[in-house]
Amino acid sequence: MASTLLKIQDLVLHFSTMRGPVQAVDKVSFDLGHKQAVVILGESGCGKSSLAKAILRLLPRNVAEYKGSIVLDGIELMTLSDEEFRQNVRWVRISMVPQAAMNSLNPVLKVGDQVAEPMLVHHGVDKAAAMEQAKKMFEHVGVPVDFLHRYAFELSGGMRQRVAIAMALVTAPALIILDEPTSALDVLTQANIFNVLKRIKKELEISFILITHDIATSSELADRVAVMYAGQIVETGDAMDFFPAPLHPYSQKLMASVPRLHGNKELEFITGQPPSLLNPPTGCRFAPRCEKRFSRCDEEPPVFERDGRQVKCWLYA
Amino acid sequence: MTETAVDKRDAFLRINNLHVWFELRRFGFGVVGHVKAVDDVTFDLHRGEAIAIVGESGCGKSSLMKTILGLHKPVKGEVSFEGKRLSELDRKGLRWYRAHVGYVQQDPYGALPPFMTVQRILEEPLIVHGVKDRAEREARVRRVLEEVKMHPVDDFLGKFPHMLSGGQQQRVVIARAMILEPQIIVADEPVSMLDASVRVEILKLLRGLQEAHNLAVIYITHDLSTVRYFSERIFVMYAGKIVEKGRVDDLLNQPLHPYTRALLTGTSEPDARNALTYKEVPPGEPPSLVTPPPGCRYHPRCPHVIAGLCDVQAPPEFQREKDHLTACWLYKE
């Protein structure tokens, strides 16, 4: 594995609500190397978007608990003050392409100005230099340079998504978090966006955290995979090991639910619904829906090590 | 299409030479052009048959669907159901038609009125179609909820849509489409907003209903990988035209049209080796439907374009094998 860029350990993010604390991110640990991409796979409501927000410290007001350790390039981020974090980390070292990014562009600003803005804010360069940088980014993501002076509504969905990626790239961060970057796009546009991301990863020194529920397209970028269920990471491993043979019963079921173009495998689904994060089951959180559960599953499983992969399941004790 | 085993079931929905155009108006200038959303589409649907219409956004598949539902009027061509032309039906006739065609929307939450309970949502079509007996209505609501596997039924009758999960909302939408016991279900991307596992649940439910009631289903999607689990025939649409049609296995295993091939290569399967290579994607984007390119509409993006032919003359349909047709000059005899 490449040298470590990001190391997250026991990250916790709980929200307080009127009905009690919501354990959105519960003791999440994983690490990520330079020029690597990790996929956080999970279904809606599993806490994967909250994890992205926890890493970028984009927190709402009702945070009940926020602790753990996030080390980026040897620097502990959790001890930084909010102002230090804003000045030196957010959109400088780590940036993000938010969910439905194509609809989150400002409709009354030209897209070129929007891409140049982080340069003005964080690097204190003048407008001309910032626009020059924005132009370079447009070339990287494959948007014609004369689109700099267009408005978001004049671009197609795929082009807007590329602009959002350019905006995340412009300050040359070490890490970009992509939250469902292609879920609203057509097949060929999706393929195009992944080609752009692959090229960026190869040409620039950038790592990715890709957050998605779409297993098939996630394999386009993944070096490593972390599967998330009910606020916890249940399995991590290299993509080469994970995709052919996932270990955790939840990952296995998830994989069996992916429709394939060829072959005759029957699709499977997971009965029941994911647990509420208000009061998740004690013991293994997947146990109530698991076909392989046994008596030990009433206790919370620790993370077991198997052939360089980590899995949170008693089957691997 | 020629006589085949499929055609021996009677074709009860016929779409013939259908053109759906929308006028473009400029203030003071009147009509300045047309958006040719559906341009010369012809096919038959047989009793109990599931077909899929596949294409990207803006290819006209939703306009085609809405015309079949009787929501848009075609400028040319027609839709006929059991021998009756839609354009000749009066209000009463349209109501009769709509009772036979159920509609499953893409976004379940947007499709359900937020201020009505599940019971009320499902009763509404019965009231509109004149089921006056309250007890009968309730019995039918219960029956249809059982069918979409929302049990125990009593737990759901009084709930509002926001109290349900995405999968449950989609079940209510399906129940609403089923409650008048239609013969056709039109499903517009019914699973695209759902999680992987829920998606399979809903696809299996639809398939089960189709088999149990011998329903004809028009499944509209942009995702080729789900089609195989659901349909017998596929129609691939590009820029308002059907470019290829065939049985599911033929079309997925031996795609003919360059656009179908591009769609298949563009579709990902979960395989870690994907990350090592770039995907082959045709250059450019789908054309404007106001001024589509002359000749074959795919020719500006096509790697196999034949100069002087593809860019001049629109290709007719060529038959490659039985039931497998494509509108592409590469297959000219």
Interface residues (C-beta under 8 A of the other chain):
Chain A: A37 E43 S44 S156 G157 G158 D186 V187 L188 T189 Q190 A191 N192 F194 N195 K198 R199 H213 D214 I215 A216 T217 S218 S219 E220 L221 A222 D223 D238 A239 M240 F242 F243 P244 K253 L254 M255 S257 V258 P259 R260 L261 H262 L267 E268 F269 I270 Q273
Chain B: E56 S57 S165 G166 G167 D195 A196 S197 V198 R199 V200 E201 L203 K204 H222 D223 L224 S225 T226 R228 Y229 L252 N253 A262 L263 L264 T265 G266 T267 S268 E269 P270 D271 A272 N274 A275 Y278 K279 V281 P282 E285
